[in-house]
Amino acid sequence: MRRETALGRTPHERQVQIMNYITERGELLARVSTGGLHLADDTKARVLNAFLTLMNLRENLDRAALRQPIARERR
């Protein structure tokens, strides 16, 4: 997904799928990290790494959207 979003050629339907994935996984990671469980350091590092990966995916989608020309209405 990272490569796909970084290229900026992802169709809108796929972007919606990726955004849903980011939302679902982000919520799951937030519940795990704030659920009061005593996590090992390596597990905490993996959770943090997953959050950063999701953030990078989102930033790639945002950058790709900024590179797209704005559609203008024709009169």
One Martini backbone bead per residue (centre of mass of N, CA, C, O) as a GRO file, in nm:
protein
   75
    1MET     BB    1   0.055   0.064  -0.018
    2ARG     BB    2   0.284   0.262  -0.014
    3ARG     BB    3   0.355   0.256  -0.313
    4GLU     BB    4   0.075   0.321  -0.420
    5THR     BB    5   0.053   0.608  -0.276
    6ALA     BB    6   0.324   0.741  -0.367
    7LEU     BB    7   0.251   0.758  -0.679
    8GLY     BB    8  -0.059   0.877  -0.716
    9ARG     BB    9  -0.250   0.634  -0.887
   10THR     BB   10  -0.493   0.601  -0.710
   11PRO     BB   11  -0.793   0.517  -0.699
   12HIS     BB   12  -1.064   0.617  -0.529
   13GLU     BB   13  -1.162   0.341  -0.425
   14ARG     BB   14  -0.886   0.266  -0.299
   15GLN     BB   15  -0.863   0.505  -0.108
   16VAL     BB   16  -1.107   0.424   0.062
   17GLN     BB   17  -0.995   0.153   0.154
   18ILE     BB   18  -0.742   0.267   0.292
   19MET     BB   19  -0.886   0.454   0.492
   20ASN     BB   20  -1.037   0.227   0.636
   21TYR     BB   21  -0.787   0.076   0.726
   22ILE     BB   22  -0.660   0.300   0.893
   23THR     BB   23  -0.894   0.333   1.091
   24GLU     BB   24  -0.915   0.045   1.202
   25ARG     BB   25  -0.615   0.009   1.291
   26GLY     BB   26  -0.595   0.260   1.470
   27GLU     BB   27  -0.812   0.176   1.673
   28LEU     BB   28  -0.680  -0.088   1.760
   29LEU     BB   29  -0.410   0.033   1.858
   30ALA     BB   30  -0.534   0.221   2.068
   31ARG     BB   31  -0.662   0.001   2.244
   32VAL     BB   32  -0.402  -0.154   2.307
   33SER     BB   33  -0.226   0.095   2.421
   34THR     BB   34  -0.485   0.192   2.635
   35GLY     BB   35  -0.591  -0.087   2.796
   36GLY     BB   36  -0.376  -0.165   3.043
   37LEU     BB   37  -0.162  -0.328   2.936
   38HIS     BB   38   0.129  -0.517   2.979
   39LEU     BB   39   0.386  -0.437   2.773
   40ALA     BB   40   0.633  -0.506   2.594
   41ASP     BB   41   0.876  -0.335   2.440
   42ASP     BB   42   0.846  -0.474   2.159
   43THR     BB   43   0.541  -0.423   2.140
   44LYS     BB   44   0.549  -0.117   2.156
   45ALA     BB   45   0.723  -0.083   1.903
   46ARG     BB   46   0.519  -0.210   1.706
   47VAL     BB   47   0.290  -0.014   1.753
   48LEU     BB   48   0.443   0.239   1.670
   49ASN     BB   49   0.516   0.144   1.385
   50ALA     BB   50   0.225   0.114   1.287
   51PHE     BB   51   0.143   0.407   1.324
   52LEU     BB   52   0.357   0.525   1.130
   53THR     BB   53   0.260   0.378   0.880
   54LEU     BB   54  -0.024   0.502   0.875
   55MET     BB   55   0.073   0.794   0.853
   56ASN     BB   56   0.220   0.760   0.582
   57LEU     BB   57  -0.022   0.681   0.418
   58ARG     BB   58  -0.182   0.939   0.465
   59GLU     BB   59   0.028   1.136   0.351
   60ASN     BB   60   0.032   1.017   0.067
   61LEU     BB   61  -0.264   1.080   0.004
   62ASP     BB   62  -0.245   1.385   0.047
   63ARG     BB   63  -0.025   1.443  -0.164
   64ALA     BB   64  -0.178   1.328  -0.407
   65ALA     BB   65  -0.415   1.530  -0.387
   66LEU     BB   66  -0.236   1.789  -0.434
   67ARG     BB   67  -0.140   1.695  -0.732
   68GLN     BB   68  -0.418   1.730  -0.819
   69PRO     BB   69  -0.621   1.867  -1.022
   70ILE     BB   70  -0.864   2.095  -1.032
   71ALA     BB   71  -1.188   2.073  -1.090
   72ARG     BB   72  -1.373   2.237  -1.335
   73GLU     BB   73  -1.639   2.403  -1.422
   74ARG     BB   74  -1.861   2.403  -1.686
   75ARG     BB   75  -2.056   2.648  -1.890
   0.00000   0.00000   0.00000
